[in-house]
Amino acid sequence: MIDPVLLRDNPELVKRSQEKRGESSETVDAAVEADRARRAAITSFEELRAAQNAHGKRVAKAPKEEKASLVAEAKELSEQVKAAQHAVTAAEEAFTEAFSRIENIVIDDVPAGGEADFVEMHTYGQRASFDFEPLDHLAIGEKLGAIDMERGTKVSGSRFYFLTGIGARLEYALMSLGLQRAVDAGFIPMIPPTLVRPEVMRGTGFLGQHSDEVYRLEKEDLYLVGTSEVPLAGYHMDEIIDLSKGPKRYAGWSTCYRSEAGSYGKDTRGIIRVHQFNKLEMFVYTTPEDAEHEHLRLVQMQEQMLQDLGLAYRVIDVAAGDLGSSAARKYDVEAWVPTQDAYRELTSTSNCTTYQARRLDIRYRPEEGARTQHVATLNGTLATTRWIVALLETHQREDGSVLVPEVLRPYLGGLEVMEPIA
């Protein structure tokens, strides 16, 4: 959530942010009114409680002949206090509901608009070109014995798959390379739970406009995560953490699940848009002042990975309407996929400022004896299953073999070329 003081003191700023996201500014007016009603209810309750306490003292000191009438008044006051307390509870709930519709305040120079309104920051590398008809990643994967969509569908339904043989090894190699890079950069490796409680999923902002993409286990009231960002954000929930020695950085390796609601008919071939995949996610807790610097650091790590894997890519500044509720800014790194003649997202990295930390109550103390403040949180992908798509298509050869990028070879026993199976 955003800072309630900001909503109170500068509602016009909040309105501009909502409008930039393509949301109605009426959500801000509703939240401001709910906040006013909540504070008025609290004031009324506190005044009645004070009156009740003062009356109680009068009753205790009153002569015997006055006590009966004073006790009757005390009962009436007690009923009024109870009613005021219920009014506070109702006002708090109404405020929480209205306030939850306010998304994070976007950073000033984030482009306005929706999915197509991103700004291209820069490109890197030469797009792959071939003197033969290139195959798409699924055709290559089938030749290599690396991807089996048919049996994935047989076992689990559409958008499921098996990575087999060199396909499984390739994914482990990618993830292991990413994890080593993260450890070298000071990240603590984590294998987090992939089932989380509602308050954690809600706190990270995934039960808002994208809640239909989340799998829920109704019997246990738990959610399957679509990214390690969720459990890593919940790791320090309700804590005051020590940032005196710098940011806390974690790298979470987990299986992720997404229902892909609303994406029917899109990317149905291959492993671009699937229900289950593996991902290595970087997650950072830092001070609000250092958040933007940390954001660029995450992007730099992502770019270095793609460069070393020999992939052409571009970096885009995602438009406000495509950010998701928690992000104040998001950069995507998109690799060139030759058979689609297009860039496709391989990594995202978001600066969520203090939005998630306010919901999850994660704070730090700027200095000894100072009041606590909410931390800033950031997240970014460092490897995931989808990367296999760009790797296979970019490094394919006419005979159906695929060249292994040099940085991956140590994780594949020195293998230099992935060969088609007989």
Stockholm file with secondary structure:
# STOCKHOLM 1.0

chainA/1-422         MIDPVLLRDNPELVKRSQEKRGESSETVDAAVEADRARRAAITSFEELRAAQNAHGKRVAKAPKEEKASLVAEAKELSEQVKAAQHAVTAAEEAFTEAFSRIENIVIDDVPAGGEADFVEMHTYGQRASFDFEPLDHLAIGEKLGAIDMERGTKVSGSRFYFLTGIGARLEYALMSLGLQRAVDAGFIPMIPPTLVRPEVMRGTGFLGQHSDEVYRLEKEDLYLVGTSEVPLAGYHMDEIIDLSKGPKRYAGWSTCYRSEAGSYGKDTRGIIRVHQFNKLEMFVYTTPEDAEHEHLRLVQMQEQMLQDLGLAYRVIDVAAGDLGSSAARKYDVEAWVPTQDAYRELTSTSNCTTYQARRLDIRYRPEEGARTQHVATLNGTLATTRWIVALLETHQREDGSVLVPEVLRPYLGGLEVMEPIA
#=GR chainA/1-422 SS CCCHHHHHHCHHHHHHHHHHTTCCTHHHHHHHHHHHHHHHHHHHHHHHHHHHHHHHHHHHHSCHHHHHHHHHHHHHHHHHHHHHHHHHHHHHHHHHHHHTTCCCCCCTTSCCSSGGGCEEEEEESCCCCCSSCCCCHHHHHHHHTCEEHHHHHHHHCTTCCEECTHHHHHHHHHHHHHHHHHHHTTCEEECCCSEECHHHHHHTTTTSTTGGGSEEETTTTEEECSSTHHHHHHTTTTEEECCTTSCEEEEEEEEEECCCTTCTTSSCSTTSSCSEEEEEEEEEEECGGGHHHHHHHHHHHHHHHHHHTTCCEEEEECCGGGSCSSCSEEEEEEEEEGGGTEEEEEEEEEECTTHHHHHHTEEECSSTTCCCEECEEEEEEEEETTHHHHHHHHTBCTTSCEECCGGGGGGGTTCCEECCCC
#=GC SS_cons         CCCHHHHHHCHHHHHHHHHHTTCCTHHHHHHHHHHHHHHHHHHHHHHHHHHHHHHHHHHHHSCHHHHHHHHHHHHHHHHHHHHHHHHHHHHHHHHHHHHTTCCCCCCTTSCCSSGGGCEEEEEESCCCCCSSCCCCHHHHHHHHTCEEHHHHHHHHCTTCCEECTHHHHHHHHHHHHHHHHHHHTTCEEECCCSEECHHHHHHTTTTSTTGGGSEEETTTTEEECSSTHHHHHHTTTTEEECCTTSCEEEEEEEEEECCCTTCTTSSCSTTSSCSEEEEEEEEEEECGGGHHHHHHHHHHHHHHHHHHTTCCEEEEECCGGGSCSSCSEEEEEEEEEGGGTEEEEEEEEEECTTHHHHHHTEEECSSTTCCCEECEEEEEEEEETTHHHHHHHHTBCTTSCEECCGGGGGGGTTCCEECCCC
//
